[in-house]
């Protein structure tokens, strides 16, 4: 139990340290990533107003059940990037939270870049 509490505290510290350097605006929102065991969630947040500009998850993707979680995250990033461009968002600030920049988190970032949005 002690180890679980310690790990959670360390996770919160990593997230706070990462987020302290980032701030999103309406023209350059913060792209925040959350990973669960099954799905990946991404949202563009305007920190100036405290509102979510755009959000998407692998739950909402249709016809992607046969793919691996990393492939799903890549598709998530591409579709999020396309929606961001439709809303006029060309640049985002990438917030990985407490996660390392690899695996599903990196796949989302690669998908957003592939769609044409700068990070």
N, CA, C and O atoms as a MOPAC input file, in Angstrom:
PM7 MOZYME 1SCF
protein

 N      0.82600 1    -1.19500 1     0.00000 1
 C      0.00000 1     0.00000 1     0.00000 1
 C      0.86700 1     1.25400 1     0.00000 1
 O      0.56800 1     2.23300 1    -0.68400 1
 N      1.94500 1     1.20700 1     0.77900 1
 C      2.84200 1     2.35300 1     0.83100 1
 C      3.43900 1     2.64400 1    -0.54200 1
 O      3.57600 1     3.80100 1    -0.93800 1
 N      3.79300 1     1.58000 1    -1.26400 1
 C      4.41300 1     1.74200 1    -2.57900 1
 C      3.43200 1     2.35500 1    -3.58100 1
 O      3.83300 1     3.16600 1    -4.41500 1
 N      2.16600 1     1.98100 1    -3.51000 1
 C      1.14700 1     2.53500 1    -4.40200 1
 C      0.97800 1     4.02800 1    -4.14400 1
 O      0.90900 1     4.82200 1    -5.08200 1
 N      0.91200 1     4.40200 1    -2.88600 1
 C      0.78100 1     5.81900 1    -2.53000 1
 C      2.00700 1     6.59500 1    -3.00800 1
 O      1.87700 1     7.69100 1    -3.55400 1
 N      3.19000 1     6.03200 1    -2.80400 1
 C      4.42300 1     6.67800 1    -3.25000 1
 C      4.42700 1     6.85300 1    -4.77100 1
 O      4.79400 1     7.91500 1    -5.27300 1
 N      4.02100 1     5.81300 1    -5.50200 1
 C      3.99200 1     5.88800 1    -6.96300 1
 C      3.00900 1     6.95200 1    -7.43900 1
 O      3.29600 1     7.67600 1    -8.39300 1
 N      1.85700 1     7.05500 1    -6.79000 1
 C      0.87500 1     8.07600 1    -7.16700 1
 C      1.40500 1     9.48600 1    -6.90200 1
 O      1.18200 1    10.39600 1    -7.69900 1
 N      2.09700 1     9.65900 1    -5.79600 1
 C      2.68400 1    10.96600 1    -5.49100 1
 C      3.73400 1    11.32500 1    -6.54100 1
 O      3.78300 1    12.46300 1    -7.00700 1
 N      4.56600 1    10.36200 1    -6.91300 1
 C      5.58700 1    10.60700 1    -7.93100 1
 C      4.94900 1    10.94700 1    -9.27700 1
 O      5.44400 1    11.81200 1    -9.99900 1
 N      3.85800 1    10.27000 1    -9.61200 1
 C      3.14700 1    10.53300 1   -10.86200 1
 C      2.59200 1    11.95700 1   -10.87500 1
 O      2.69000 1    12.65600 1   -11.88300 1
 N      2.00800 1    12.38400 1    -9.75200 1
 C      1.48200 1    13.74800 1    -9.66600 1
 C      2.60400 1    14.78000 1    -9.76700 1
 O      2.42100 1    15.83300 1   -10.37600 1
 N      3.75900 1    14.48700 1    -9.17500 1
 C      4.89300 1    15.40800 1    -9.25700 1
 C      5.38200 1    15.54800 1   -10.69800 1
 O      5.67400 1    16.65200 1   -11.15900 1
 N      5.46900 1    14.41400 1   -11.40800 1
 C      5.90100 1    14.46500 1   -12.80600 1
 C      4.93500 1    15.28800 1   -13.63700 1
 O      5.35500 1    16.10300 1   -14.45800 1
 N      3.62700 1    15.07700 1   -13.42700 1
 C      2.61200 1    15.81700 1   -14.17700 1
 C      2.69000 1    17.30400 1   -13.86200 1
 O      2.60000 1    18.13200 1   -14.76900 1
 N      2.85600 1    17.65200 1   -12.59600 1
 C      2.93700 1    19.05500 1   -12.19700 1
 C      4.17900 1    19.71900 1   -12.78700 1
 O      4.12600 1    20.86400 1   -13.23800 1
 N      5.28700 1    18.99500 1   -12.78000 1
 C      6.53400 1    19.52500 1   -13.32600 1
 C      6.41100 1    19.75700 1   -14.83600 1
 O      6.90900 1    20.75500 1   -15.35700 1
 N      5.75300 1    18.84200 1   -15.52400 1
 C      5.54500 1    18.98600 1   -16.96200 1
 C      4.60000 1    20.13500 1   -17.25100 1
 O      4.86000 1    20.94700 1   -18.13900 1
 N      3.50800 1    20.21000 1   -16.51100 1
 C      2.46700 1    21.19500 1   -16.77300 1
 C      2.88200 1    22.60900 1   -16.37200 1
 O      2.32000 1    23.58100 1   -16.87700 1
 N      3.84800 1    22.73600 1   -15.48100 1
 C      4.28300 1    24.06200 1   -15.04400 1
 C      4.91900 1    24.84200 1   -16.18500 1
 O      4.93600 1    26.07300 1   -16.16400 1
 N      5.44000 1    24.13700 1   -17.17700 1
 C      6.12100 1    24.78000 1   -18.29000 1
 C      5.18800 1    25.05300 1   -19.46100 1
 O      5.60000 1    25.67700 1   -20.43900 1
 N      3.93800 1    24.59900 1   -19.38400 1
 C      3.01500 1    24.68400 1   -20.51200 1
 C      1.83600 1    25.58400 1   -20.20000 1
 O      1.35800 1    25.63100 1   -19.06700 1
 N      1.36600 1    26.30500 1   -21.22600 1
 C      0.15900 1    27.10600 1   -21.09900 1
 C     -0.47400 1    27.19800 1   -22.47300 1
 O      0.19800 1    27.53800 1   -23.44700 1
 N     -1.76200 1    26.89800 1   -22.55900 1
 C     -2.45300 1    26.92500 1   -23.83500 1
 C     -3.34600 1    28.13900 1   -23.96800 1
 O     -3.92000 1    28.61200 1   -22.98700 1
 N     -3.46200 1    28.64200 1   -25.19000 1
 C     -4.37000 1    29.74000 1   -25.49800 1
 C     -5.34200 1    29.26300 1   -26.56800 1
 O     -5.27000 1    28.11500 1   -27.00600 1
 N     -6.24100 1    30.12800 1   -26.98700 1
 C     -7.21200 1    29.73900 1   -28.00300 1
 C     -6.52500 1    29.46200 1   -29.33800 1
 O     -6.91000 1    28.53000 1   -30.04500 1
 N     -5.51700 1    30.25500 1   -29.69100 1
 C     -4.80700 1    30.05200 1   -30.95200 1
 C     -3.78400 1    28.92400 1   -30.86700 1
 O     -3.42800 1    28.31500 1   -31.87600 1
 N     -3.31500 1    28.65400 1   -29.64900 1
 C     -2.31400 1    27.60700 1   -29.44200 1
 C     -2.69100 1    26.79900 1   -28.19900 1
 O     -2.07100 1    26.95300 1   -27.14700 1
 N     -3.71200 1    25.93200 1   -28.32000 1
 C     -4.19600 1    25.20900 1   -27.13900 1
 C     -3.23300 1    24.11400 1   -26.68800 1
 O     -2.34800 1    23.68800 1   -27.43000 1
 N     -3.43400 1    23.67900 1   -25.46300 1
 C     -2.63400 1    22.59400 1   -24.88700 1
 C     -3.28700 1    21.27100 1   -25.25600 1
 O     -4.46900 1    21.06100 1   -24.98200 1
 N     -2.52100 1    20.37700 1   -25.87700 1
 C     -3.00900 1    19.05000 1   -26.24300 1
 C     -2.66600 1    18.09200 1   -25.11400 1
 O     -1.51300 1    17.68800 1   -24.96300 1
 N     -3.66600 1    17.73300 1   -24.32300 1
 C     -3.47900 1    16.89400 1   -23.14700 1
 C     -3.84000 1    15.44800 1   -23.47800 1
 O     -4.83700 1    15.19100 1   -24.15300 1
 N     -3.02500 1    14.50400 1   -23.00100 1
 C     -3.21100 1    13.08400 1   -23.27600 1
 C     -3.52500 1    12.35900 1   -21.97300 1
 O     -2.93300 1    12.64000 1   -20.93200 1
 N     -4.47500 1    11.41300 1   -22.05000 1
 C     -4.74300 1    10.51300 1   -20.92700 1
 C     -4.80300 1     9.09600 1   -21.46600 1
 O     -5.44400 1     8.83700 1   -22.48500 1
 N     -4.13200 1     8.17500 1   -20.77700 1
 C     -4.14500 1     6.76600 1   -21.16900 1
 C     -4.86500 1     5.95900 1   -20.10500 1
 O     -4.55900 1     6.06500 1   -18.91700 1
 N     -5.82300 1     5.15300 1   -20.53600 1
 C     -6.37300 1     4.14800 1   -19.63300 1
 C     -5.82200 1     2.80700 1   -20.11000 1
 O     -5.04100 1     2.76300 1   -21.06000 1
 N     -6.21500 1     1.73100 1   -19.46900 1
 C     -5.71700 1     0.42600 1   -19.89300 1
 C     -6.21100 1     0.05000 1   -21.28300 1
 O     -5.52700 1    -0.67100 1   -22.01000 1
 N     -7.39200 1     0.53300 1   -21.65900 1
 C     -7.98700 1     0.14900 1   -22.93600 1
 C     -7.94900 1     1.28400 1   -23.94800 1
 O     -7.60600 1     1.05300 1   -25.10800 1
 N     -8.28900 1     2.49000 1   -23.54800 1
 C     -8.45700 1     3.60300 1   -24.47800 1
 C     -7.44000 1     4.71500 1   -24.22500 1
 O     -6.79200 1     4.78300 1   -23.18100 1
 N     -7.33300 1     5.58400 1   -25.23300 1
 C     -6.50300 1     6.78000 1   -25.15100 1
 C     -7.39800 1     7.98000 1   -25.41100 1
 O     -8.23000 1     7.95500 1   -26.31700 1
 N     -7.23000 1     9.02600 1   -24.62000 1
 C     -8.05600 1    10.22400 1   -24.73600 1
 C     -7.14500 1    11.41800 1   -25.00500 1
 O     -6.05200 1    11.51300 1   -24.44500 1
 N     -7.60200 1    12.32700 1   -25.86600 1
 C     -6.84000 1    13.54100 1   -26.16100 1
 C     -7.80100 1    14.71600 1   -26.21600 1
 O     -8.90700 1    14.60700 1   -26.74500 1
 N     -7.36500 1    15.84100 1   -25.66400 1
 C     -8.20100 1    17.03800 1   -25.72600 1
 C     -7.33100 1    18.28000 1   -25.85000 1
 O     -6.24000 1    18.35600 1   -25.28500 1
 N     -7.83700 1    19.24800 1   -26.60200 1
 C     -7.17900 1    20.54300 1   -26.74900 1
 C     -7.84300 1    21.50100 1   -25.77500 1
 O     -9.05900 1    21.68800 1   -25.81400 1
 N     -7.04900 1    22.10700 1   -24.90400 1
 C     -7.57700 1    22.92700 1   -23.81800 1
 C     -7.06900 1    24.36000 1   -23.95100 1
 O     -5.87800 1    24.59200 1   -24.15800 1
 N     -7.99100 1    25.31400 1   -23.83000 1
 C     -7.64400 1    26.73700 1   -23.76300 1
 C     -7.52100 1    27.08700 1   -22.28500 1
 O     -8.53000 1    27.22700 1   -21.59300 1
 N     -6.28900 1    27.22900 1   -21.79700 1
 C     -6.06400 1    27.48800 1   -20.37400 1
 C     -6.45500 1    28.89700 1   -19.96300 1
 O     -6.72800 1    29.14000 1   -18.78800 1
 N     -6.48700 1    29.82700 1   -20.90100 1
 C     -6.85800 1    31.20100 1   -20.56600 1
 C     -8.30700 1    31.26200 1   -20.09200 1
 O     -8.62200 1    31.99300 1   -19.15300 1
 N     -9.19000 1    30.49900 1   -20.73500 1
 C    -10.59700 1    30.47300 1   -20.34400 1
 C    -10.96400 1    29.22000 1   -19.55900 1
 O    -12.03700 1    29.15500 1   -18.95900 1
 N    -10.08400 1    28.22900 1   -19.56000 1
 C    -10.36300 1    26.98800 1   -18.85300 1
 C    -11.39100 1    26.12500 1   -19.55900 1
 O    -12.16400 1    25.42100 1   -18.91000 1
 N    -11.40700 1    26.17300 1   -20.89100 1
 C    -12.39400 1    25.41500 1   -21.65700 1
 C    -11.71300 1    24.43200 1   -22.59500 1
 O    -10.61000 1    24.67500 1   -23.08500 1
 N    -12.39100 1    23.31700 1   -22.83400 1
 C    -11.92100 1    22.34200 1   -23.79900 1
 C    -12.40400 1    22.75700 1   -25.17900 1
 O    -13.60500 1    22.89400 1   -25.41400 1
 N    -11.46700 1    22.95400 1   -26.08100 1
 C    -11.78700 1    23.39000 1   -27.43300 1
 C    -12.18700 1    22.20000 1   -28.29300 1
 O    -13.09800 1    22.29900 1   -29.11500 1
 N    -11.50100 1    21.07300 1   -28.10200 1
 C    -11.68300 1    19.90700 1   -28.94900 1
 C    -11.30000 1    18.66700 1   -28.15800 1
 O    -10.31300 1    18.68900 1   -27.42300 1
 N    -12.05900 1    17.58900 1   -28.29500 1
 C    -11.69500 1    16.35300 1   -27.60200 1
 C    -12.06600 1    15.15400 1   -28.45900 1
 O    -12.99900 1    15.20100 1   -29.26100 1
 N    -11.31300 1    14.08200 1   -28.27000 1
 C    -11.53100 1    12.86000 1   -29.03000 1
 C    -10.90900 1    11.70100 1   -28.26400 1
 O     -9.94700 1    11.88900 1   -27.51900 1
 N    -11.45400 1    10.50600 1   -28.44500 1
 C    -10.88500 1     9.32400 1   -27.80700 1
 C    -10.96700 1     8.14600 1   -28.76000 1
 O    -11.65400 1     8.20100 1   -29.78000 1
 N    -10.25700 1     7.07900 1   -28.41800 1
 C    -10.30300 1     5.88500 1   -29.25400 1
 C    -11.65500 1     5.19000 1   -29.13900 1
 O    -11.97900 1     4.34000 1   -29.96800 1
 N    -12.44800 1     5.53500 1   -28.12900 1
 C    -13.81200 1     5.00600 1   -28.02000 1
 C    -14.66800 1     5.47500 1   -29.18700 1
 O    -15.53200 1     4.74400 1   -29.67100 1
 N    -14.41800 1     6.71200 1   -29.63600 1
 C    -15.25500 1     7.32900 1   -30.65200 1
 C    -14.86100 1     6.93000 1   -32.06700 1
 O    -15.59300 1     7.22800 1   -33.01000 1
 N    -13.72400 1     6.26500 1   -32.23900 1
 C    -13.27800 1     5.87200 1   -33.56900 1
 C    -14.04800 1     4.63900 1   -34.02300 1
 O    -14.18900 1     3.67400 1   -33.27200 1
 N    -14.53700 1     4.67600 1   -35.23600 1
 C    -15.32700 1     3.56100 1   -35.77500 1
 C    -14.43200 1     2.66000 1   -36.63400 1
 O    -13.55600 1     3.14800 1   -37.34900 1
 N    -14.65400 1     1.37000 1   -36.56000 1
 C    -13.94800 1     0.41300 1   -37.40100 1
 C    -12.48100 1     0.23000 1   -37.06700 1
 O    -11.69700 1    -0.13900 1   -37.94100 1
 N    -12.09500 1     0.47300 1   -35.84800 1
 C    -10.68800 1     0.37300 1   -35.45700 1
 C    -10.45800 1    -0.75800 1   -34.45300 1
 O     -9.42500 1    -0.78000 1   -33.78400 1
 N    -11.39000 1    -1.68800 1   -34.33500 1
 C    -11.28000 1    -2.72500 1   -33.30200 1
 C    -10.15000 1    -3.71500 1   -33.57300 1
 O     -9.61800 1    -4.31200 1   -32.63700 1
 N     -9.78200 1    -3.89600 1   -34.82800 1
 C     -8.77500 1    -4.89900 1   -35.18000 1
 C     -7.34200 1    -4.39300 1   -34.99900 1
 O     -6.39600 1    -5.17300 1   -35.10400 1
 N     -7.17700 1    -3.11700 1   -34.73200 1
 C     -5.83700 1    -2.54000 1   -34.64300 1
 C     -5.27400 1    -2.64200 1   -33.22900 1
 O     -6.00300 1    -2.84800 1   -32.25900 1
 N     -3.95100 1    -2.49300 1   -33.14300 1
 C     -3.28600 1    -2.48600 1   -31.84300 1
 C     -3.51700 1    -1.12800 1   -31.17300 1
 O     -3.89100 1    -0.16900 1   -31.84800 1
 N     -3.30300 1    -1.03100 1   -29.87300 1
 C     -3.50200 1     0.25400 1   -29.18800 1
 C     -2.64400 1     1.38800 1   -29.75200 1
 O     -3.09000 1     2.53400 1   -29.78700 1
 N     -1.42600 1     1.08600 1   -30.19000 1
 C     -0.56900 1     2.13200 1   -30.75200 1
 C     -1.10800 1     2.59000 1   -32.10000 1
 O     -1.07900 1     3.78300 1   -32.40100 1
 N     -1.60100 1     1.66100 1   -32.91700 1
 C     -2.19500 1     2.04200 1   -34.20600 1
 C     -3.45800 1     2.87000 1   -33.99700 1
 O     -3.71400 1     3.82100 1   -34.73600 1
 N     -4.24200 1     2.50600 1   -32.98700 1
 C     -5.44100 1     3.29300 1   -32.66600 1
 C     -5.06100 1     4.70400 1   -32.23400 1
 O     -5.72700 1     5.66900 1   -32.60700 1
 N     -3.99300 1     4.82800 1   -31.44800 1
 C     -3.53900 1     6.14200 1   -30.99500 1
 C     -3.05600 1     6.98200 1   -32.17400 1
 O     -3.25500 1     8.19600 1   -32.19700 1
 N     -2.42000 1     6.33600 1   -33.15500 1
 C     -1.96900 1     7.04600 1   -34.35900 1
 C     -3.17200 1     7.60200 1   -35.11800 1
 O     -3.15900 1     8.75700 1   -35.54400 1
 N     -4.21400 1     6.78200 1   -35.28700 1
 C     -5.43500 1     7.22100 1   -35.97200 1
 C     -6.11500 1     8.32600 1   -35.17100 1
 O     -6.63900 1     9.27900 1   -35.74700 1
 N     -6.10700 1     8.20200 1   -33.84800 1
 C     -6.66900 1     9.23500 1   -32.97700 1
 C     -5.97000 1    10.57200 1   -33.20800 1
 O     -6.62600 1    11.60600 1   -33.32900 1
 N     -4.65100 1    10.55200 1   -33.26800 1
 C     -3.89200 1    11.77500 1   -33.49900 1
 C     -4.18100 1    12.39000 1   -34.85800 1
 O     -4.30900 1    13.60800 1   -34.97900 1
 N     -4.28500 1    11.54600 1   -35.88400 1
 C     -4.57100 1    12.05600 1   -37.22700 1
 C     -5.95000 1    12.70200 1   -37.29100 1
 O     -6.09900 1    13.79200 1   -37.84300 1
 N     -6.95700 1    12.03700 1   -36.73100 1
 C     -8.31100 1    12.59900 1   -36.78400 1
 C     -8.42700 1    13.84700 1   -35.90100 1
 O     -9.15300 1    14.78000 1   -36.24500 1
 N     -7.72200 1    13.86900 1   -34.77500 1
 C     -7.71800 1    15.06400 1   -33.92900 1
 C     -7.04200 1    16.22700 1   -34.65400 1
 O     -7.49800 1    17.36800 1   -34.57000 1
 N     -5.95900 1    15.93300 1   -35.36100 1
 C     -5.26900 1    16.96400 1   -36.12600 1
 C     -6.13800 1    17.53900 1   -37.23300 1
 O     -6.13300 1    18.74700 1   -37.46800 1
 N     -6.88600 1    16.67400 1   -37.91500 1
 C     -7.78800 1    17.13900 1   -38.97600 1
 C     -8.88200 1    18.03500 1   -38.40400 1
 O     -9.20100 1    19.07500 1   -38.98000 1
 N     -9.45600 1    17.63100 1   -37.27000 1
 C    -10.49800 1    18.44800 1   -36.63900 1
 C     -9.93000 1    19.77900 1   -36.14800 1
 O    -10.60700 1    20.80700 1   -36.20200 1
 N     -8.69100 1    19.75500 1   -35.67200 1
 C     -8.05900 1    20.99200 1   -35.20900 1
 C     -7.85300 1    21.95600 1   -36.37500 1
 O     -8.08400 1    23.15700 1   -36.24000 1
 N     -7.42200 1    21.43100 1   -37.51300 1
 C     -7.23400 1    22.28400 1   -38.68400 1
 C     -8.55700 1    22.86800 1   -39.16100 1
 O     -8.60000 1    24.01100 1   -39.61400 1
 N     -9.64300 1    22.09200 1   -39.06300 1
 C    -10.96500 1    22.59300 1   -39.44000 1
 C    -11.39700 1    23.74200 1   -38.53200 1
 O    -12.09700 1    24.65500 1   -38.97100 1
 N    -10.97900 1    23.69600 1   -37.25900 1
 C    -11.32000 1    24.76700 1   -36.31100 1
 C    -10.33100 1    25.92700 1   -36.36900 1
 O    -10.48400 1    26.90600 1   -35.63900 1
 N     -9.32200 1    25.82500 1   -37.22600 1
 C     -8.35900 1    26.90900 1   -37.37400 1
 C     -7.17800 1    26.82800 1   -36.43000 1
 O     -6.45600 1    27.81200 1   -36.26600 1
 N     -6.96600 1    25.69000 1   -35.81000 1
 C     -5.83600 1    25.49900 1   -34.89600 1
 C     -4.68400 1    24.89800 1   -35.69300 1
 O     -4.79000 1    23.78000 1   -36.19600 1
 N     -3.58700 1    25.63900 1   -35.80800 1
 C     -2.44300 1    25.18200 1   -36.59500 1
 C     -1.26700 1    24.75900 1   -35.72700 1
 O     -0.38700 1    24.02700 1   -36.18100 1
 N     -1.25000 1    25.22300 1   -34.47000 1
 C     -0.15100 1    24.92600 1   -33.54800 1
 C     -0.74800 1    24.53400 1   -32.20100 1
 O     -1.69200 1    25.16900 1   -31.73200 1
 N     -0.20000 1    23.48800 1   -31.57500 1
 C     -0.63000 1    23.08600 1   -30.23400 1
 C      0.59500 1    22.93300 1   -29.33800 1
 O      1.71400 1    22.75000 1   -29.81800 1
 N      0.36400 1    23.01200 1   -28.04000 1
 C      1.39800 1    22.75100 1   -27.03400 1
 C      1.12400 1    21.34800 1   -26.51200 1
 O      0.04400 1    21.08800 1   -25.98100 1
 N      2.08400 1    20.44000 1   -26.65500 1
 C      1.86500 1    19.03800 1   -26.30000 1
 C      2.10700 1    18.81600 1   -24.81400 1
 O      3.19000 1    19.10500 1   -24.30500 1
 N      1.09200 1    18.29900 1   -24.11800 1
 C      1.17100 1    18.01700 1   -22.68600 1
 C      1.08600 1    16.50700 1   -22.49200 1
 O      0.00900 1    15.92100 1   -22.59800 1
 N      2.22100 1    15.88600 1   -22.20800 1
 C      2.24500 1    14.43700 1   -22.03500 1
 C      1.83200 1    14.02700 1   -20.62900 1
 O      1.66400 1    12.83900 1   -20.35700 1
 N      1.66900 1    14.98600 1   -19.74300 1
 C      1.27400 1    14.68100 1   -18.37400 1
 C      2.38100 1    13.96300 1   -17.64000 1
 O      3.53200 1    14.39900 1   -17.66900 1
 N      2.04900 1    12.86900 1   -16.98400 1
 C      3.05000 1    12.11200 1   -16.23800 1
 C      3.59700 1    10.94200 1   -17.04300 1
 O      4.37800 1    10.14100 1   -16.52800 1
 N      3.18800 1    10.83900 1   -18.31300 1
 C      3.59700 1     9.70900 1   -19.14300 1
 C      4.89100 1    10.01600 1   -19.88300 1
 O      5.18300 1    11.17100 1   -20.19300 1
 N      5.65600 1     8.97600 1   -20.16100 1
 C      6.84900 1     9.13300 1   -20.97700 1
 C      6.43400 1     9.34400 1   -22.42600 1
 O      5.34900 1     8.93200 1   -22.83900 1
 N      7.30200 1     9.98500 1   -23.18700 1
 C      7.00300 1    10.26400 1   -24.58900 1
 C      7.40700 1     9.05100 1   -25.43100 1
 O      8.41100 1     9.08600 1   -26.14300 1
 N      6.62400 1     7.99000 1   -25.34300 1
 C      6.82700 1     6.80900 1   -26.17200 1
 C      5.52300 1     6.04200 1   -26.21300 1
 O      4.60300 1     6.33600 1   -25.44900 1
 N      5.43300 1     5.07000 1   -27.08900 1
 C      4.23100 1     4.24700 1   -27.18400 1
 C      3.03700 1     5.02200 1   -27.68500 1
 O      3.11600 1     5.71800 1   -28.69700 1
 N      1.91900 1     4.90000 1   -26.97100 1
 C      0.67100 1     5.54400 1   -27.39500 1
 C      0.76300 1     7.06000 1   -27.37900 1
 O      0.17500 1     7.72200 1   -28.23400 1
 N      1.49000 1     7.61700 1   -26.42200 1
 C      1.62000 1     9.07500 1   -26.33100 1
 C      2.36300 1     9.60200 1   -27.55900 1
 O      1.95000 1    10.59500 1   -28.15600 1
 N      3.44400 1     8.94700 1   -27.93000 1
 C      4.21100 1     9.35100 1   -29.10800 1
 C      3.39500 1     9.13700 1   -30.37500 1
 O      3.48500 1     9.93700 1   -31.30600 1
 N      2.59900 1     8.06900 1   -30.42800 1
 C      1.77400 1     7.79600 1   -31.60700 1
 C      0.73600 1     8.89400 1   -31.82100 1
 O      0.47700 1     9.28500 1   -32.95900 1
 N      0.14200 1     9.39200 1   -30.74600 1
 C     -0.81700 1    10.50000 1   -30.86800 1
 C     -0.10400 1    11.73700 1   -31.40800 1
 O     -0.62000 1    12.41400 1   -32.29700 1
 N      1.07400 1    12.02900 1   -30.87700 1
 C      1.83500 1    13.19800 1   -31.33800 1
 C      2.21300 1    13.05000 1   -32.80700 1
 O      2.11000 1    14.00800 1   -33.57300 1
 N      2.64800 1    11.86200 1   -33.20600 1
 C      3.00500 1    11.63000 1   -34.60300 1
 C      1.80000 1    11.78400 1   -35.52000 1
 O      1.92000 1    12.32300 1   -36.62100 1
 N      0.64100 1    11.31300 1   -35.07100 1
 C     -0.58000 1    11.45100 1   -35.86400 1
 C     -0.99400 1    12.89900 1   -36.04500 1
 O     -1.42700 1    13.29500 1   -37.12700 1
 N     -0.86300 1    13.68500 1   -34.99300 1
 C     -1.21200 1    15.11000 1   -35.07200 1
 C     -0.26600 1    15.82500 1   -36.03800 1
 O     -0.69700 1    16.65700 1   -36.83600 1
 N      1.01800 1    15.49600 1   -35.96300 1
 C      1.99900 1    16.10100 1   -36.86900 1
 C      1.72100 1    15.67800 1   -38.31100 1
 O      1.82000 1    16.48700 1   -39.23300 1
 N      1.37200 1    14.40700 1   -38.49500 1
 C      1.07300 1    13.88900 1   -39.83500 1
 C     -0.13400 1    14.59400 1   -40.44500 1
 O     -0.20200 1    14.77000 1   -41.66100 1
 N     -1.07900 1    14.99400 1   -39.61200 1
 C     -2.27200 1    15.69900 1   -40.09100 1
 C     -1.95600 1    17.13600 1   -40.49500 1
 O     -2.74400 1    17.76000 1   -41.20500 1
 N     -0.81600 1    17.67200 1   -40.05700 1
 C     -0.41900 1    19.01300 1   -40.46600 1
 C     -0.42000 1    20.05200 1   -39.36500 1
 O     -0.25800 1    21.24100 1   -39.64000 1
 N     -0.59900 1    19.63000 1   -38.13200 1
 C     -0.58000 1    20.56300 1   -37.00000 1
 C      0.82300 1    20.54800 1   -36.40000 1
 O      1.40700 1    19.48000 1   -36.21600 1
 N      1.36000 1    21.71400 1   -36.09600 1
 C      2.69500 1    21.80100 1   -35.50700 1
 C      2.61500 1    21.65400 1   -33.99500 1
 O      1.68000 1    22.12600 1   -33.34900 1
 N      3.62300 1    20.98600 1   -33.45400 1
 C      3.71300 1    20.82200 1   -31.99800 1
 C      4.93100 1    21.58200 1   -31.51700 1
 O      5.21800 1    21.59300 1   -30.31900 1

